[in-house]
Amino acid sequence: MNTNWNLKRFDELTTQELYDILHLRSEVFVVEQDCVYQDLDYLDQDALHLIAYAKDKLVAYVRIIPPKLKYKAAAAIGRVVSSPTVRGKGIGKALMKKAIIETQKLYPEMPIKISAQCYLDQFYKDLGFKVISEVYLEDGIDHQEMILG
């Protein structure tokens, strides 16, 4: 798949890119996962946004949150999402690998923490993350904190 990757600050996103991001997050997290939650949490403005387009369609997205905004002593990767139209083609793993590289470049001395949906446990372990919490319910879905570094 020919994919165009970009890492942007919030104020660099075009209106169309922002709409595409919010649409994809809603499509997957709210509709597909049947989870009503407050997606807009005021972290987007301080995050970096890694976006992947294929043929003018947003196919993958993640946000990178600086240390001290979500976790006191770690950077965070969150809102990891891929379009249902491209799943099973390796886009999720490529997205996370790129997000890890960018986060480590930005915050080389910091570990990376995620709040991972439990059913994706092995996916994140394969990328080097380790479980550091008990299972907890977040927005009606079992999650656990994981750390890399």
Number of C-alpha atoms within 10 A of each C-alpha: 9 8 16 13 16 12 19 15 15 16 12 12 17 11 10 9 15 15 12 18 22 14 13 21 22 18 16 16 19 15 12 11 12 13 15 12 12 8 14 8 7 8 16 16 12 15 20 24 26 21 25 22 17 14 10 9 12 20 25 27 29 25 25 26 24 23 17 11 14 15 14 9 15 22 26 25 24 17 17 19 23 24 17 13 8 14 13 10 10 11 20 21 16 13 21 21 13 16 25 18 11 16 22 16 10 13 14 13 12 17 16 25 25 24 19 24 17 18 11 10 16 12 15 20 14 10 13 12 19 19 19 11 12 9 15 15 11 14 12 12 15 15 21 20 18 19 21 18 13
